[in-house]
Every structure is written in structure tokens, then in C-alpha cells.
Amino acid sequence: MASTARRAFILATCGALAAFIVSPAQAAEAKLSKPEWQAIQRVISDQLAALKAGQEARAFSFATQRIQTQFGDARAFMAMVRESYSPLLDARYTEFLEGAVIDGTVVQPLRLIGRDNTVLVALYTMEKQKRGGWRISGCVIAPSTVQAA
């Protein structure tokens, strides 16, 4: 009986892992070079600096055209950031975590530690532009399992 349960567990685990296996061609496409990740992190850092400095137009310039169209202008964008993304503005410490390419979407996580030691993770999605630069296409803030010291 235990052997049957163990076999079922192993088969289920293998099936779940198979969903994450990609071909070598897909794996090559899914990898970005270290300079690409550095460029992505620079865009996020520059936008954060602009947000904290109240430089609305500069902060807005790091967003994709889709986001710019959605908000219309830098003032509306900044109002949305203040209302819905205040942890980005209030963080006492930030740290980039290892990025990933998931189903063709570039995701760059940023750990945020608030003044009250709350730990969150901002998950940025990035879009490569036709001229080669990167822009921010979205951000979701999620709780973290890490505790601040």
C-alpha cells in the first residue's frame, strides 16, 4: 500500500515538474545576459529615483507607451503611484532579486522593506523597445515570506 502511494506521489511530482521543462531552444530564448538585467535594473532604479524626487514627467517616461496612453499624462500617473504603490515611495531599503523570463515575459523582482519593517516584493514586468531599451510595462506588489531584521 505504501509503495502504491509513493509511486502515485512520484508520478504526480514528475507530471508537475514536466510543465516547467522547456526545450533547449526555449531555454536559450528565455535567458537574458547580465548586461540586459543590469539595464532593466537601471530603468527601475531611475524611475524609483524620479518618483521619490517628485519628477513626474521623468518617472512617466520609463513606462511603456501602453501605460502612458492608459494614464494620459504624468500627473495622473503619479497620482496612481501615490495611491496604489506607496510602498515604492516609502521603502527604507530596496534590493533587486534574481529576475526571470516566464512564458516570454521578463519579470524583475524588487524587495521592499518599509519603515515599519514590512517586507514586500514589487514584481516589475519589462518590455524591450524596438530601439533596444527597456521600459516598465507593469508592476504588482505582493507580500513576502521574508522577515526584516
C-alpha positions in Angstrom: 0.0 0.0 0.0 2.7 2.4 1.0 4.5 1.6 -2.3 1.4 2.4 -4.3 1.0 5.8 -2.6 4.7 6.5 -3.0 4.5 5.7 -6.7 1.5 7.9 -7.2 3.3 10.8 -5.4 6.3 10.4 -7.6 4.2 10.3 -10.8 2.3 13.4 -9.7 5.5 15.2 -8.9 7.1 14.3 -12.2 4.0 15.5 -14.0 4.1 18.8 -12.2 7.8 19.2 -13.0 7.2 18.4 -16.6 5.2 21.6 -17.0 8.3 23.6 -16.2 10.6 21.8 -18.6 11.5 23.7 -21.8 13.3 22.7 -24.8 16.9 23.9 -25.2 15.7 26.4 -27.9 13.1 27.8 -25.5 15.7 28.0 -22.7 18.1 30.0 -24.9 15.3 32.5 -25.7 14.3 32.8 -22.1 17.8 33.8 -20.9 18.9 37.4 -20.8 22.5 38.5 -20.5 23.9 40.1 -17.4 24.1 43.5 -19.2 20.4 43.2 -20.1 19.5 42.5 -16.5 21.6 45.5 -15.4 19.9 47.7 -18.0 16.5 46.6 -16.6 17.5 47.3 -13.1 18.8 50.7 -14.1 15.5 51.6 -15.6 13.6 50.6 -12.4 16.1 52.4 -10.2 15.9 55.5 -12.3 12.1 55.5 -12.2 12.2 55.0 -8.4 14.6 57.9 -8.0 12.3 60.1 -10.2 9.2 59.0 -8.2 10.8 59.8 -4.9 12.0 63.2 -6.2 8.6 64.1 -7.5 9.8 64.3 -11.1 6.5 63.2 -12.6 7.5 63.6 -16.3 10.8 61.7 -15.8 9.1 58.9 -13.9 6.4 58.6 -16.5 9.0 58.3 -19.3 10.1 54.9 -18.1 6.6 53.4 -18.7 5.7 51.7 -21.9 3.5 53.5 -24.4 0.6 51.4 -23.4 0.8 52.6 -19.8 1.4 56.2 -20.9 -1.7 56.0 -23.1 -3.7 54.4 -20.2 -2.9 57.3 -17.8 -2.7 60.1 -20.4 -0.2 62.3 -18.5 2.5 62.3 -15.9 0.3 63.9 -13.2 -2.4 61.2 -13.4 0.4 58.5 -13.4 2.0 60.0 -10.3 -1.4 60.2 -8.6 -1.9 56.5 -9.3 1.5 55.7 -7.9 0.9 57.6 -4.7 -2.4 55.9 -4.2 -1.7 52.4 -5.2 2.1 52.0 -5.0 3.0 53.9 -1.9 5.3 51.1 -0.6 7.6 52.0 -3.5 7.8 55.6 -2.3 8.1 54.7 1.4 10.6 51.8 1.3 13.6 52.4 3.6 15.5 49.7 1.7 15.3 48.1 -1.7 17.1 45.1 -3.2 16.9 43.5 -6.6 16.2 39.8 -6.6 17.0 37.4 -9.4 14.9 38.2 -12.5 13.3 35.6 -14.7 11.7 35.2 -18.1 8.4 33.4 -17.7 6.5 32.5 -20.8 8.3 35.2 -22.7 7.5 37.9 -20.0 10.5 39.5 -18.4 10.0 39.8 -14.6 12.3 41.7 -12.3 11.5 41.4 -8.6 12.5 44.1 -6.2 12.4 43.5 -2.4 11.0 46.5 -0.5 11.4 46.9 3.3 9.2 49.5 4.8 9.8 51.9 7.6 7.8 49.5 9.8 9.9 46.5 8.6 7.1 45.2 6.5 8.7 43.2 3.6 7.0 43.3 0.2 8.1 42.3 -3.3 7.4 44.5 -6.3 7.2 42.3 -9.4 8.1 44.5 -12.4 7.3 43.3 -15.9 9.5 44.8 -18.6 9.2 45.3 -22.3 12.1 45.6 -24.7 11.6 48.5 -27.1 12.3 48.4 -30.9 15.4 50.5 -30.4 16.8 48.2 -27.8 16.0 50.0 -24.5 13.7 48.7 -21.7 10.5 50.2 -20.3 8.3 49.2 -17.4 5.1 47.5 -18.6 3.6 46.8 -15.2 4.2 46.3 -11.5 2.4 44.2 -8.9 3.3 44.5 -5.2 3.0 41.3 -3.2 3.7 40.2 0.4 6.9 38.4 1.0 7.7 35.4 3.2 10.9 37.1 4.3 11.0 38.9 7.7 13.1 42.1 8.1 15.6 42.2 10.8 
